[in-house]
Amino acid sequence: MKFDCLIIDDEKLLADSTAEYFNLFGVKTAVAYSVADCDAFMRDHSAALLLLDINLSDGSGFALCKTLRATTDIPILFISARTSDDDKIVALGIGGDDYIQKPYSLGVLCAKVKAVLKRYDKRGDARFDDGRIFVDIPAKRVTVGGAPVKLTSLEFRLLAYLIQNADRVVTKRELFDNVWRDKFTGDGTLNVHVRKLREAIERDPNNPQYIITAWGDGYCFVSGAGEK
């Protein structure tokens, strides 16, 4: 079964009341109270977004996030009563999309979840295939001319985000926020990864047709480049 949101929190009363509120306002939500519950849920169901507590009864939300990030790029919003800036940095650095402080307003949180789901739904198709380049985003698989291409996890996330936002300029800030999820990434790091992607998919990396630079702004993935 497909859900909009899975709440992973061992505070059962809070998790249940949040799920009840979300369901009341049209966000189909399930609850897991532990890492084990989350694993069991993922075997039989899917969710478009996760609300993940840092402290769970049988493990760390940080560790669970790292495990999930090996197989999925769905949005993960951390929820925690902890106020340390270090926790926020770790949460975003390991793949979290946001850090939400407890106690939270149910109305505000529900609105935020709806906004993230709406943005996620607009990212585009799960596959790209122009006859030359094939990208299966859920399977994290890329082929060029039928030959498999090996990319690092970060390189794949960058390529997937550009494809899901094809034919528009994606700003550097947007890439830092949504691919790196790191406020401290610089232009040099981005340029290196773009160069590696071009070497992997372009006919001529020095004369790119797919990943075009918008000078001073960012990059644009041209979906029709394979037809040229």
PyMOL commands that set and color helices and strands:
alter all, ss='L'
color gray80, all
select helices_A, chain A and resi 12-24+35-44+61-69+85-93+106-121+153-164+172-180+187-201+225-227
alter helices_A, ss='H'
color red, helices_A
select strands_A, chain A and resi 2-8+29-32+46-53+55-56+59-60+76-80+98-101+127-129+133-136+141-144+147-148+170-171+211-214+218-221
alter strands_A, ss='S'
color yellow, strands_A
deselect
rebuild
show_as cartoon
